Structure formats: structure tokens, C-alpha cells
Amino acid sequence: MRTTVVLPDELIASLHALAIRRGERGYSKVMEEAVSTYLRDQKKRQRDLNAVLEIEGSWSAEEADEVRKNLQEARKNWGT
């Protein structure tokens, strides 16, 4: 399907340059790959966020305080 996408001149120039380096006449394939990668990454980020939200509250306040204290102690020794 054809569509119009408005991009800054610098991005268009970079797309053209990449397409030329790859031996392609236009930059449609580069755009398709870029959009596919972006959408895949967004889906992964959402899955990761959902996974984190699912475990929210799984530690008691005491457990969370203990982990926080241990992390703070470990950070004091980082780089030493």
C-alpha cells in the first residue's frame, strides 16, 4: 500500500544513502524494515512492562526493605 509520510530532510537523505549502499533504487524497503523493527520493539516493551506490572506487590514491605537495603550496601562497594 502506498502512503505519504512526512520526514525531515536529514532523515530522507539518510534513508536514500542507506538504500544506495544496499544497492536498492528507492528507500521503501528500508522504511518497511524500520517501521517493522519499531513496532516489534514497542510490542516487546509493552510485554516487558506488563510482566513487571504483574509482579508488582509480590514482595511484602519487609522483603522490599531488605532488598533495598542490600542494594544500597552493594552500591557502596561498586567500583572499589
PyMOL Python script that loads the backbone (N, CA, C, O; Angstrom):
from pymol import cmd

cmd.read_pdbstr("""\
ATOM      1  N   MET A   1       0.843  -1.167   0.000  1.00  0.00           N
ATOM      2  CA  MET A   1       0.000   0.000   0.000  1.00  0.00           C
ATOM      3  C   MET A   1       0.890   1.233   0.000  1.00  0.00           C
ATOM      4  O   MET A   1       1.948   1.246   0.629  1.00  0.00           O
ATOM      5  N   ARG A   2       0.470   2.229  -0.683  1.00  0.00           N
ATOM      6  CA  ARG A   2       1.207   3.483  -0.724  1.00  0.00           C
ATOM      7  C   ARG A   2       0.625   4.437   0.299  1.00  0.00           C
ATOM      8  O   ARG A   2      -0.580   4.457   0.550  1.00  0.00           O
ATOM      9  N   THR A   3       1.512   5.225   0.884  1.00  0.00           N
ATOM     10  CA  THR A   3       1.076   6.244   1.830  1.00  0.00           C
ATOM     11  C   THR A   3       2.085   7.376   1.825  1.00  0.00           C
ATOM     12  O   THR A   3       3.191   7.232   1.304  1.00  0.00           O
ATOM     13  N   THR A   4       1.709   8.483   2.396  1.00  0.00           N
ATOM     14  CA  THR A   4       2.605   9.629   2.487  1.00  0.00           C
ATOM     15  C   THR A   4       3.084   9.763   3.920  1.00  0.00           C
ATOM     16  O   THR A   4       2.290   9.765   4.861  1.00  0.00           O
ATOM     17  N   VAL A   5       4.382   9.872   4.068  1.00  0.00           N
ATOM     18  CA  VAL A   5       4.998  10.076   5.371  1.00  0.00           C
ATOM     19  C   VAL A   5       5.860  11.322   5.261  1.00  0.00           C
ATOM     20  O   VAL A   5       6.687  11.438   4.357  1.00  0.00           O
ATOM     21  N   VAL A   6       5.666  12.241   6.176  1.00  0.00           N
ATOM     22  CA  VAL A   6       6.457  13.473   6.165  1.00  0.00           C
ATOM     23  C   VAL A   6       7.604  13.305   7.159  1.00  0.00           C
ATOM     24  O   VAL A   6       7.386  13.068   8.347  1.00  0.00           O
ATOM     25  N   LEU A   7       8.834  13.432   6.646  1.00  0.00           N
ATOM     26  CA  LEU A   7      10.033  13.284   7.463  1.00  0.00           C
ATOM     27  C   LEU A   7      10.952  14.471   7.204  1.00  0.00           C
ATOM     28  O   LEU A   7      10.894  15.081   6.136  1.00  0.00           O
ATOM     29  N   PRO A   8      11.796  14.800   8.171  1.00  0.00           N
ATOM     30  CA  PRO A   8      12.784  15.867   7.949  1.00  0.00           C
ATOM     31  C   PRO A   8      13.750  15.477   6.821  1.00  0.00           C
ATOM     32  O   PRO A   8      14.009  14.299   6.575  1.00  0.00           O
ATOM     33  N   ASP A   9      14.259  16.488   6.163  1.00  0.00           N
ATOM     34  CA  ASP A   9      15.175  16.261   5.036  1.00  0.00           C
ATOM     35  C   ASP A   9      16.363  15.391   5.421  1.00  0.00           C
ATOM     36  O   ASP A   9      16.821  14.575   4.621  1.00  0.00           O
ATOM     37  N   GLU A  10      16.869  15.562   6.653  1.00  0.00           N
ATOM     38  CA  GLU A  10      18.034  14.787   7.084  1.00  0.00           C
ATOM     39  C   GLU A  10      17.726  13.288   7.112  1.00  0.00           C
ATOM     40  O   GLU A  10      18.559  12.466   6.729  1.00  0.00           O
ATOM     41  N   LEU A  11      16.523  12.945   7.569  1.00  0.00           N
ATOM     42  CA  LEU A  11      16.149  11.524   7.604  1.00  0.00           C
ATOM     43  C   LEU A  11      15.980  10.970   6.192  1.00  0.00           C
ATOM     44  O   LEU A  11      16.396   9.848   5.905  1.00  0.00           O
ATOM     45  N   ILE A  12      15.377  11.749   5.329  1.00  0.00           N
ATOM     46  CA  ILE A  12      15.208  11.301   3.934  1.00  0.00           C
ATOM     47  C   ILE A  12      16.575  11.075   3.300  1.00  0.00           C
ATOM     48  O   ILE A  12      16.776  10.085   2.596  1.00  0.00           O
ATOM     49  N   ALA A  13      17.511  11.979   3.542  1.00  0.00           N
ATOM     50  CA  ALA A  13      18.861  11.828   2.976  1.00  0.00           C
ATOM     51  C   ALA A  13      19.524  10.565   3.519  1.00  0.00           C
ATOM     52  O   ALA A  13      20.183   9.837   2.777  1.00  0.00           O
ATOM     53  N   SER A  14      19.346  10.309   4.813  1.00  0.00           N
ATOM     54  CA  SER A  14      19.935   9.096   5.404  1.00  0.00           C
ATOM     55  C   SER A  14      19.292   7.846   4.824  1.00  0.00           C
ATOM     56  O   SER A  14      19.983   6.864   4.552  1.00  0.00           O
ATOM     57  N   LEU A  15      17.992   7.869   4.635  1.00  0.00           N
ATOM     58  CA  LEU A  15      17.301   6.722   4.029  1.00  0.00           C
ATOM     59  C   LEU A  15      17.804   6.468   2.619  1.00  0.00           C
ATOM     60  O   LEU A  15      18.081   5.327   2.248  1.00  0.00           O
ATOM     61  N   HIS A  16      17.923   7.531   1.835  1.00  0.00           N
ATOM     62  CA  HIS A  16      18.439   7.388   0.472  1.00  0.00           C
ATOM     63  C   HIS A  16      19.852   6.819   0.491  1.00  0.00           C
ATOM     64  O   HIS A  16      20.166   5.901  -0.268  1.00  0.00           O
ATOM     65  N   ALA A  17      20.698   7.357   1.350  1.00  0.00           N
ATOM     66  CA  ALA A  17      22.093   6.897   1.406  1.00  0.00           C
ATOM     67  C   ALA A  17      22.160   5.421   1.784  1.00  0.00           C
ATOM     68  O   ALA A  17      22.939   4.670   1.197  1.00  0.00           O
ATOM     69  N   LEU A  18      21.361   4.999   2.749  1.00  0.00           N
ATOM     70  CA  LEU A  18      21.357   3.598   3.153  1.00  0.00           C
ATOM     71  C   LEU A  18      20.873   2.715   2.015  1.00  0.00           C
ATOM     72  O   LEU A  18      21.460   1.668   1.740  1.00  0.00           O
ATOM     73  N   ALA A  19      19.811   3.134   1.359  1.00  0.00           N
ATOM     74  CA  ALA A  19      19.283   2.347   0.242  1.00  0.00           C
ATOM     75  C   ALA A  19      20.331   2.206  -0.858  1.00  0.00           C
ATOM     76  O   ALA A  19      20.490   1.128  -1.429  1.00  0.00           O
ATOM     77  N   ILE A  20      21.035   3.275  -1.153  1.00  0.00           N
ATOM     78  CA  ILE A  20      22.071   3.233  -2.192  1.00  0.00           C
ATOM     79  C   ILE A  20      23.192   2.280  -1.791  1.00  0.00           C
ATOM     80  O   ILE A  20      23.658   1.485  -2.607  1.00  0.00           O
ATOM     81  N   ARG A  21      23.629   2.362  -0.519  1.00  0.00           N
ATOM     82  CA  ARG A  21      24.686   1.451  -0.054  1.00  0.00           C
ATOM     83  C   ARG A  21      24.253  -0.002  -0.164  1.00  0.00           C
ATOM     84  O   ARG A  21      25.077  -0.888  -0.390  1.00  0.00           O
ATOM     85  N   ARG A  22      22.968  -0.239  -0.004  1.00  0.00           N
ATOM     86  CA  ARG A  22      22.449  -1.601  -0.094  1.00  0.00           C
ATOM     87  C   ARG A  22      22.117  -2.006  -1.523  1.00  0.00           C
ATOM     88  O   ARG A  22      21.696  -3.137  -1.769  1.00  0.00           O
ATOM     89  N   GLY A  23      22.306  -1.090  -2.462  1.00  0.00           N
ATOM     90  CA  GLY A  23      22.047  -1.395  -3.868  1.00  0.00           C
ATOM     91  C   GLY A  23      20.578  -1.352  -4.237  1.00  0.00           C
ATOM     92  O   GLY A  23      20.163  -1.976  -5.214  1.00  0.00           O
ATOM     93  N   GLU A  24      19.795  -0.628  -3.471  1.00  0.00           N
ATOM     94  CA  GLU A  24      18.361  -0.523  -3.753  1.00  0.00           C
ATOM     95  C   GLU A  24      18.075   0.811  -4.430  1.00  0.00           C
ATOM     96  O   GLU A  24      18.740   1.813  -4.164  1.00  0.00           O
ATOM     97  N   ARG A  25      17.083   0.809  -5.302  1.00  0.00           N
ATOM     98  CA  ARG A  25      16.758   2.028  -6.048  1.00  0.00           C
ATOM     99  C   ARG A  25      16.035   3.057  -5.191  1.00  0.00           C
ATOM    100  O   ARG A  25      16.312   4.252  -5.292  1.00  0.00           O
ATOM    101  N   GLY A  26      15.136   2.617  -4.370  1.00  0.00           N
ATOM    102  CA  GLY A  26      14.392   3.526  -3.503  1.00  0.00           C
ATOM    103  C   GLY A  26      14.584   3.121  -2.061  1.00  0.00           C
ATOM    104  O   GLY A  26      15.299   2.165  -1.761  1.00  0.00           O
ATOM    105  N   TYR A  27      13.948   3.848  -1.177  1.00  0.00           N
ATOM    106  CA  TYR A  27      14.118   3.543   0.238  1.00  0.00           C
ATOM    107  C   TYR A  27      12.884   2.910   0.870  1.00  0.00           C
ATOM    108  O   TYR A  27      12.767   2.890   2.095  1.00  0.00           O
ATOM    109  N   SER A  28      11.977   2.400   0.074  1.00  0.00           N
ATOM    110  CA  SER A  28      10.769   1.763   0.601  1.00  0.00           C
ATOM    111  C   SER A  28      11.102   0.556   1.473  1.00  0.00           C
ATOM    112  O   SER A  28      10.510   0.382   2.538  1.00  0.00           O
ATOM    113  N   LYS A  29      12.036  -0.273   1.036  1.00  0.00           N
ATOM    114  CA  LYS A  29      12.411  -1.464   1.796  1.00  0.00           C
ATOM    115  C   LYS A  29      13.040  -1.062   3.137  1.00  0.00           C
ATOM    116  O   LYS A  29      12.767  -1.682   4.165  1.00  0.00           O
ATOM    117  N   VAL A  30      13.873  -0.030   3.120  1.00  0.00           N
ATOM    118  CA  VAL A  30      14.493   0.455   4.349  1.00  0.00           C
ATOM    119  C   VAL A  30      13.411   0.955   5.304  1.00  0.00           C
ATOM    120  O   VAL A  30      13.451   0.661   6.499  1.00  0.00           O
ATOM    121  N   MET A  31      12.455   1.701   4.785  1.00  0.00           N
ATOM    122  CA  MET A  31      11.353   2.208   5.604  1.00  0.00           C
ATOM    123  C   MET A  31      10.530   1.054   6.171  1.00  0.00           C
ATOM    124  O   MET A  31      10.154   1.079   7.343  1.00  0.00           O
ATOM    125  N   GLU A  32      10.250   0.053   5.354  1.00  0.00           N
ATOM    126  CA  GLU A  32       9.472  -1.100   5.813  1.00  0.00           C
ATOM    127  C   GLU A  32      10.187  -1.794   6.972  1.00  0.00           C
ATOM    128  O   GLU A  32       9.566  -2.133   7.979  1.00  0.00           O
ATOM    129  N   GLU A  33      11.491  -2.000   6.824  1.00  0.00           N
ATOM    130  CA  GLU A  33      12.272  -2.636   7.889  1.00  0.00           C
ATOM    131  C   GLU A  33      12.282  -1.778   9.152  1.00  0.00           C
ATOM    132  O   GLU A  33      12.156  -2.296  10.262  1.00  0.00           O
ATOM    133  N   ALA A  34      12.431  -0.473   8.979  1.00  0.00           N
ATOM    134  CA  ALA A  34      12.490   0.425  10.138  1.00  0.00           C
ATOM    135  C   ALA A  34      11.166   0.423  10.902  1.00  0.00           C
ATOM    136  O   ALA A  34      11.156   0.357  12.131  1.00  0.00           O
ATOM    137  N   VAL A  35      10.073   0.494  10.189  1.00  0.00           N
ATOM    138  CA  VAL A  35       8.763   0.500  10.842  1.00  0.00           C
ATOM    139  C   VAL A  35       8.493  -0.854  11.495  1.00  0.00           C
ATOM    140  O   VAL A  35       7.975  -0.908  12.611  1.00  0.00           O
ATOM    141  N   SER A  36       8.834  -1.940  10.818  1.00  0.00           N
ATOM    142  CA  SER A  36       8.638  -3.273  11.388  1.00  0.00           C
ATOM    143  C   SER A  36       9.445  -3.438  12.674  1.00  0.00           C
ATOM    144  O   SER A  36       8.944  -3.966  13.668  1.00  0.00           O
ATOM    145  N   THR A  37      10.688  -2.986  12.646  1.00  0.00           N
ATOM    146  CA  THR A  37      11.540  -3.073  13.829  1.00  0.00           C
ATOM    147  C   THR A  37      10.972  -2.230  14.961  1.00  0.00           C
ATOM    148  O   THR A  37      10.927  -2.678  16.107  1.00  0.00           O
ATOM    149  N   TYR A  38      10.544  -1.027  14.651  1.00  0.00           N
ATOM    150  CA  TYR A  38       9.974  -0.149  15.673  1.00  0.00           C
ATOM    151  C   TYR A  38       8.738  -0.782  16.305  1.00  0.00           C
ATOM    152  O   TYR A  38       8.610  -0.803  17.529  1.00  0.00           O
ATOM    153  N   LEU A  39       7.834  -1.296  15.484  1.00  0.00           N
ATOM    154  CA  LEU A  39       6.610  -1.896  16.014  1.00  0.00           C
ATOM    155  C   LEU A  39       6.911  -3.143  16.841  1.00  0.00           C
ATOM    156  O   LEU A  39       6.283  -3.367  17.876  1.00  0.00           O
ATOM    157  N   ARG A  40       7.867  -3.954  16.391  1.00  0.00           N
ATOM    158  CA  ARG A  40       8.264  -5.135  17.155  1.00  0.00           C
ATOM    159  C   ARG A  40       8.833  -4.732  18.512  1.00  0.00           C
ATOM    160  O   ARG A  40       8.510  -5.339  19.532  1.00  0.00           O
ATOM    161  N   ASP A  41       9.690  -3.695  18.518  1.00  0.00           N
ATOM    162  CA  ASP A  41      10.290  -3.227  19.766  1.00  0.00           C
ATOM    163  C   ASP A  41       9.241  -2.657  20.712  1.00  0.00           C
ATOM    164  O   ASP A  41       9.323  -2.856  21.924  1.00  0.00           O
ATOM    165  N   GLN A  42       8.264  -1.956  20.170  1.00  0.00           N
ATOM    166  CA  GLN A  42       7.190  -1.409  21.003  1.00  0.00           C
ATOM    167  C   GLN A  42       6.376  -2.533  21.641  1.00  0.00           C
ATOM    168  O   GLN A  42       5.992  -2.449  22.807  1.00  0.00           O
ATOM    169  N   LYS A  43       6.119  -3.580  20.868  1.00  0.00           N
ATOM    170  CA  LYS A  43       5.369  -4.725  21.397  1.00  0.00           C
ATOM    171  C   LYS A  43       6.160  -5.389  22.525  1.00  0.00           C
ATOM    172  O   LYS A  43       5.597  -5.766  23.552  1.00  0.00           O
ATOM    173  N   LYS A  44       7.485  -5.528  22.319  1.00  0.00           N
ATOM    174  CA  LYS A  44       8.327  -6.132  23.365  1.00  0.00           C
ATOM    175  C   LYS A  44       8.343  -5.261  24.611  1.00  0.00           C
ATOM    176  O   LYS A  44       8.243  -5.773  25.725  1.00  0.00           O
ATOM    177  N   ARG A  45       8.469  -3.953  24.437  1.00  0.00           N
ATOM    178  CA  ARG A  45       8.446  -3.060  25.601  1.00  0.00           C
ATOM    179  C   ARG A  45       7.144  -3.196  26.374  1.00  0.00           C
ATOM    180  O   ARG A  45       7.144  -3.200  27.605  1.00  0.00           O
ATOM    181  N   GLN A  46       6.035  -3.306  25.653  1.00  0.00           N
ATOM    182  CA  GLN A  46       4.746  -3.440  26.323  1.00  0.00           C
ATOM    183  C   GLN A  46       4.662  -4.763  27.071  1.00  0.00           C
ATOM    184  O   GLN A  46       4.154  -4.814  28.191  1.00  0.00           O
ATOM    185  N   ARG A  47       5.163  -5.845  26.453  1.00  0.00           N
ATOM    186  CA  ARG A  47       5.184  -7.141  27.144  1.00  0.00           C
ATOM    187  C   ARG A  47       6.044  -7.071  28.398  1.00  0.00           C
ATOM    188  O   ARG A  47       5.664  -7.590  29.448  1.00  0.00           O
ATOM    189  N   ASP A  48       7.214  -6.424  28.287  1.00  0.00           N
ATOM    190  CA  ASP A  48       8.095  -6.288  29.444  1.00  0.00           C
ATOM    191  C   ASP A  48       7.422  -5.477  30.547  1.00  0.00           C
ATOM    192  O   ASP A  48       7.494  -5.841  31.720  1.00  0.00           O
ATOM    193  N   LEU A  49       6.773  -4.390  30.173  1.00  0.00           N
ATOM    194  CA  LEU A  49       6.075  -3.573  31.158  1.00  0.00           C
ATOM    195  C   LEU A  49       4.965  -4.370  31.828  1.00  0.00           C
ATOM    196  O   LEU A  49       4.805  -4.314  33.048  1.00  0.00           O
ATOM    197  N   ASN A  50       4.203  -5.106  31.038  1.00  0.00           N
ATOM    198  CA  ASN A  50       3.132  -5.926  31.602  1.00  0.00           C
ATOM    199  C   ASN A  50       3.683  -6.957  32.576  1.00  0.00           C
ATOM    200  O   ASN A  50       3.080  -7.218  33.617  1.00  0.00           O
ATOM    201  N   ALA A  51       4.831  -7.543  32.239  1.00  0.00           N
ATOM    202  CA  ALA A  51       5.448  -8.541  33.123  1.00  0.00           C
ATOM    203  C   ALA A  51       5.843  -7.903  34.442  1.00  0.00           C
ATOM    204  O   ALA A  51       5.650  -8.496  35.503  1.00  0.00           O
ATOM    205  N   VAL A  52       6.393  -6.703  34.385  1.00  0.00           N
ATOM    206  CA  VAL A  52       6.776  -6.005  35.613  1.00  0.00           C
ATOM    207  C   VAL A  52       5.539  -5.663  36.431  1.00  0.00           C
ATOM    208  O   VAL A  52       5.523  -5.844  37.649  1.00  0.00           O
ATOM    209  N   LEU A  53       4.509  -5.171  35.763  1.00  0.00           N
ATOM    210  CA  LEU A  53       3.292  -4.795  36.484  1.00  0.00           C
ATOM    211  C   LEU A  53       2.609  -6.001  37.125  1.00  0.00           C
ATOM    212  O   LEU A  53       1.964  -5.877  38.166  1.00  0.00           O
ATOM    213  N   GLU A  54       2.756  -7.167  36.496  1.00  0.00           N
ATOM    214  CA  GLU A  54       2.147  -8.376  37.048  1.00  0.00           C
ATOM    215  C   GLU A  54       2.781  -8.784  38.377  1.00  0.00           C
ATOM    216  O   GLU A  54       2.109  -9.349  39.241  1.00  0.00           O
ATOM    217  N   ILE A  55       4.065  -8.500  38.540  1.00  0.00           N
ATOM    218  CA  ILE A  55       4.730  -8.905  39.782  1.00  0.00           C
ATOM    219  C   ILE A  55       4.727  -7.796  40.828  1.00  0.00           C
ATOM    220  O   ILE A  55       5.193  -7.990  41.951  1.00  0.00           O
ATOM    221  N   GLU A  56       4.200  -6.634  40.452  1.00  0.00           N
ATOM    222  CA  GLU A  56       4.140  -5.526  41.404  1.00  0.00           C
ATOM    223  C   GLU A  56       3.388  -5.969  42.660  1.00  0.00           C
ATOM    224  O   GLU A  56       2.304  -6.548  42.585  1.00  0.00           O
ATOM    225  N   GLY A  57       3.981  -5.687  43.792  1.00  0.00           N
ATOM    226  CA  GLY A  57       3.350  -6.024  45.061  1.00  0.00           C
ATOM    227  C   GLY A  57       3.538  -7.464  45.491  1.00  0.00           C
ATOM    228  O   GLY A  57       2.934  -7.897  46.472  1.00  0.00           O
ATOM    229  N   SER A  58       4.367  -8.219  44.776  1.00  0.00           N
ATOM    230  CA  SER A  58       4.557  -9.627  45.141  1.00  0.00           C
ATOM    231  C   SER A  58       5.470  -9.782  46.350  1.00  0.00           C
ATOM    232  O   SER A  58       5.465 -10.829  46.998  1.00  0.00           O
ATOM    233  N   TRP A  59       6.258  -8.746  46.662  1.00  0.00           N
ATOM    234  CA  TRP A  59       7.080  -8.758  47.873  1.00  0.00           C
ATOM    235  C   TRP A  59       6.325  -8.040  48.987  1.00  0.00           C
ATOM    236  O   TRP A  59       5.588  -7.084  48.744  1.00  0.00           O
ATOM    237  N   SER A  60       6.516  -8.506  50.178  1.00  0.00           N
ATOM    238  CA  SER A  60       5.972  -7.784  51.325  1.00  0.00           C
ATOM    239  C   SER A  60       6.808  -6.517  51.529  1.00  0.00           C
ATOM    240  O   SER A  60       7.894  -6.390  50.963  1.00  0.00           O
ATOM    241  N   ALA A  61       6.309  -5.599  52.323  1.00  0.00           N
ATOM    242  CA  ALA A  61       7.057  -4.370  52.604  1.00  0.00           C
ATOM    243  C   ALA A  61       8.398  -4.691  53.245  1.00  0.00           C
ATOM    244  O   ALA A  61       9.401  -4.036  52.965  1.00  0.00           O
ATOM    245  N   GLU A  62       8.412  -5.696  54.102  1.00  0.00           N
ATOM    246  CA  GLU A  62       9.654  -6.080  54.763  1.00  0.00           C
ATOM    247  C   GLU A  62      10.662  -6.635  53.765  1.00  0.00           C
ATOM    248  O   GLU A  62      11.845  -6.301  53.821  1.00  0.00           O
ATOM    249  N   GLU A  63      10.192  -7.484  52.849  1.00  0.00           N
ATOM    250  CA  GLU A  63      11.087  -8.043  51.831  1.00  0.00           C
ATOM    251  C   GLU A  63      11.646  -6.929  50.944  1.00  0.00           C
ATOM    252  O   GLU A  63      12.834  -6.917  50.624  1.00  0.00           O
ATOM    253  N   ALA A  64      10.789  -6.010  50.557  1.00  0.00           N
ATOM    254  CA  ALA A  64      11.231  -4.902  49.709  1.00  0.00           C
ATOM    255  C   ALA A  64      12.269  -4.049  50.436  1.00  0.00           C
ATOM    256  O   ALA A  64      13.264  -3.643  49.837  1.00  0.00           O
ATOM    257  N   ASP A  65      12.045  -3.778  51.713  1.00  0.00           N
ATOM    258  CA  ASP A  65      13.012  -3.002  52.501  1.00  0.00           C
ATOM    259  C   ASP A  65      14.354  -3.723  52.590  1.00  0.00           C
ATOM    260  O   ASP A  65      15.408  -3.093  52.492  1.00  0.00           O
ATOM    261  N   GLU A  66      14.319  -5.027  52.774  1.00  0.00           N
ATOM    262  CA  GLU A  66      15.552  -5.816  52.864  1.00  0.00           C
ATOM    263  C   GLU A  66      16.328  -5.778  51.550  1.00  0.00           C
ATOM    264  O   GLU A  66      17.547  -5.609  51.554  1.00  0.00           O
ATOM    265  N   VAL A  67      15.636  -5.933  50.441  1.00  0.00           N
ATOM    266  CA  VAL A  67      16.291  -5.883  49.126  1.00  0.00           C
ATOM    267  C   VAL A  67      16.860  -4.490  48.892  1.00  0.00           C
ATOM    268  O   VAL A  67      17.990  -4.351  48.424  1.00  0.00           O
ATOM    269  N   ARG A  68      16.093  -3.471  49.210  1.00  0.00           N
ATOM    270  CA  ARG A  68      16.554  -2.095  49.044  1.00  0.00           C
ATOM    271  C   ARG A  68      17.818  -1.855  49.863  1.00  0.00           C
ATOM    272  O   ARG A  68      18.774  -1.257  49.371  1.00  0.00           O
ATOM    273  N   LYS A  69      17.826  -2.318  51.107  1.00  0.00           N
ATOM    274  CA  LYS A  69      18.988  -2.157  51.984  1.00  0.00           C
ATOM    275  C   LYS A  69      20.202  -2.883  51.404  1.00  0.00           C
ATOM    276  O   LYS A  69      21.308  -2.342  51.401  1.00  0.00           O
ATOM    277  N   ASN A  70      19.998  -4.104  50.915  1.00  0.00           N
ATOM    278  CA  ASN A  70      21.100  -4.879  50.320  1.00  0.00           C
ATOM    279  C   ASN A  70      21.650  -4.198  49.072  1.00  0.00           C
ATOM    280  O   ASN A  70      22.862  -4.183  48.856  1.00  0.00           O
ATOM    281  N   LEU A  71      20.769  -3.634  48.252  1.00  0.00           N
ATOM    282  CA  LEU A  71      21.227  -2.925  47.052  1.00  0.00           C
ATOM    283  C   LEU A  71      22.026  -1.688  47.424  1.00  0.00           C
ATOM    284  O   LEU A  71      23.066  -1.415  46.826  1.00  0.00           O
ATOM    285  N   GLN A  72      21.552  -0.946  48.397  1.00  0.00           N
ATOM    286  CA  GLN A  72      22.280   0.242  48.827  1.00  0.00           C
ATOM    287  C   GLN A  72      23.662  -0.132  49.353  1.00  0.00           C
ATOM    288  O   GLN A  72      24.645   0.556  49.081  1.00  0.00           O
ATOM    289  N   GLU A  73      23.727  -1.207  50.094  1.00  0.00           N
ATOM    290  CA  GLU A  73      25.019  -1.675  50.618  1.00  0.00           C
ATOM    291  C   GLU A  73      25.946  -2.105  49.480  1.00  0.00           C
ATOM    292  O   GLU A  73      27.136  -1.790  49.485  1.00  0.00           O
ATOM    293  N   ALA A  74      25.393  -2.819  48.518  1.00  0.00           N
ATOM    294  CA  ALA A  74      26.196  -3.272  47.372  1.00  0.00           C
ATOM    295  C   ALA A  74      26.710  -2.077  46.568  1.00  0.00           C
ATOM    296  O   ALA A  74      27.847  -2.093  46.095  1.00  0.00           O
ATOM    297  N   ARG A  75      25.885  -1.047  46.411  1.00  0.00           N
ATOM    298  CA  ARG A  75      26.304   0.129  45.642  1.00  0.00           C
ATOM    299  C   ARG A  75      27.458   0.862  46.311  1.00  0.00           C
ATOM    300  O   ARG A  75      28.281   1.469  45.625  1.00  0.00           O
ATOM    301  N   LYS A  76      27.532   0.818  47.605  1.00  0.00           N
ATOM    302  CA  LYS A  76      28.634   1.470  48.319  1.00  0.00           C
ATOM    303  C   LYS A  76      29.970   0.852  47.902  1.00  0.00           C
ATOM    304  O   LYS A  76      30.995   1.533  47.901  1.00  0.00           O
ATOM    305  N   ASN A  77      29.963  -0.426  47.550  1.00  0.00           N
ATOM    306  CA  ASN A  77      31.201  -1.149  47.216  1.00  0.00           C
ATOM    307  C   ASN A  77      31.481  -1.202  45.717  1.00  0.00           C
ATOM    308  O   ASN A  77      32.515  -1.729  45.307  1.00  0.00           O
ATOM    309  N   TRP A  78      30.585  -0.671  44.897  1.00  0.00           N
ATOM    310  CA  TRP A  78      30.803  -0.700  43.451  1.00  0.00           C
ATOM    311  C   TRP A  78      32.013   0.154  43.092  1.00  0.00           C
ATOM    312  O   TRP A  78      32.206   1.255  43.606  1.00  0.00           O
ATOM    313  N   GLY A  79      32.791  -0.381  42.219  1.00  0.00           N
ATOM    314  CA  GLY A  79      33.934   0.373  41.712  1.00  0.00           C
ATOM    315  C   GLY A  79      35.105   0.438  42.684  1.00  0.00           C
ATOM    316  O   GLY A  79      36.048   1.201  42.473  1.00  0.00           O
ATOM    317  N   THR A  80      35.047  -0.358  43.745  1.00  0.00           N
ATOM    318  CA  THR A  80      36.165  -0.324  44.697  1.00  0.00           C
ATOM    319  C   THR A  80      37.036  -1.530  44.524  1.00  0.00           C
ATOM    320  O   THR A  80      38.029  -1.682  45.235  1.00  0.00           O
TER     321      THR A  80
END
""", "prot")
cmd.dss("prot")
cmd.show_as("cartoon", "prot")
cmd.util.cbc("prot")
cmd.orient("prot")
